[in-house]
């Protein structure tokens, strides 16, 4: 049984940027270019680095459990981790995609 396609909603239609949006973008890029050329790091990089460190620490905390389930499929590994009572970094149950992400993070 095939599913019928839903008609596109008005929110899914992409409109071209207005001239004022393009002008604002160009002015912003031009204003930030000298700072970037001088080596200034733009954006909230400190928060991003802290988040990366926290994510790596959570992955390391479950390394033994992830390594023990390396021979299993992601779905079976998630089920095994849940049955063992091992929770994710946010305290929730494991899903296959989370197992995949942690495996990639631990074994680049």
N, C-alpha and C positions, 0 to 999 in steps of 0.2 A: 504494500500500500504506500503510495507516494504522498508526500506532504505537499499541500498547496503552497505556493509562494505568496507571501504577504506583500501587499502593495507598499512601495517605499513611503515612509513617513516624511513629513516636511522637514524634520530634523536631520534626515540623512542626506539631504541635497546639499552639495557643496556649492557655495557661491564664490565668485571671484572676489578677491580683496578689493575694497573700495579704494579710490585714489588717495583718500586721507590716510587709510591704514598703510598703504604702501609708502607714503611720504613719512609717516611717523617711524616706520621700520627703517627707512633709509637714514633718517636723522639720528636715530638711536645707534645704528651700526657705525655711522660716521663719528659720533661723539665718543664711542667706546674704543674705536680703532687705535688711537694713540696710547691709551692705557694698556691695551692688550699687546701692542708692539713693544712696550717697555717691560713686559714680563708680568704685569699685574694679573693675578688670578681672579677672574670674574665669577660671580655666583657665590653660593653658600657652601664652599668646599669643605669647611670645618665640620659642618653637620654631615655632609656626605661621607667624609672620612671616618667620623665617629660611628656612623651607621654601618659602614663596611667592617670596621673592627668588631662591633657587636655581633654582626651576622657571622663573621668568621669564628668568634668565640662560641656562639651557640652551635655551630657546625662541629667544632672540635669537641664539645661536650658530648655529642652523640656519636662521635667517630667509632667507638667500639661496637655499638649496636648496628650502625650502618655497615661496618666492615663485616660483621657476623652475618648480615643478610645480603652480602654482595652477590652471592650465587643465585639469588631468587629474583623473580621478576619484580618490577616496581610495585605492582598491586599486591602481590603476596608479601613482599617486604613490609609494605605499609600495614597490612593486616597483622603480621607478626609483631611489629613494633607496638601496635595498639593492644594486642593480647598480652604483651609483656608489661604493659602499663607505662611505656616510655612515651612521653608527650613531646610535642613540638616546642620550639622556643616560646611560643605564645600560650602554651599549656593546652593546646587542642589536639585532636586526633590527627594521625598521619593520613595523607592521601598520596597516590602514586606520583603525582607531579612534584610534591615536596621531597619525596625520596630521591627523585631524579635530580632536583636542584642541589640537594645536599651532597649527593654522590659527585656531581660535577664540581662543586665547590671544594670538596676534600681531595679530589684527584684531577687536577687541571691538566 
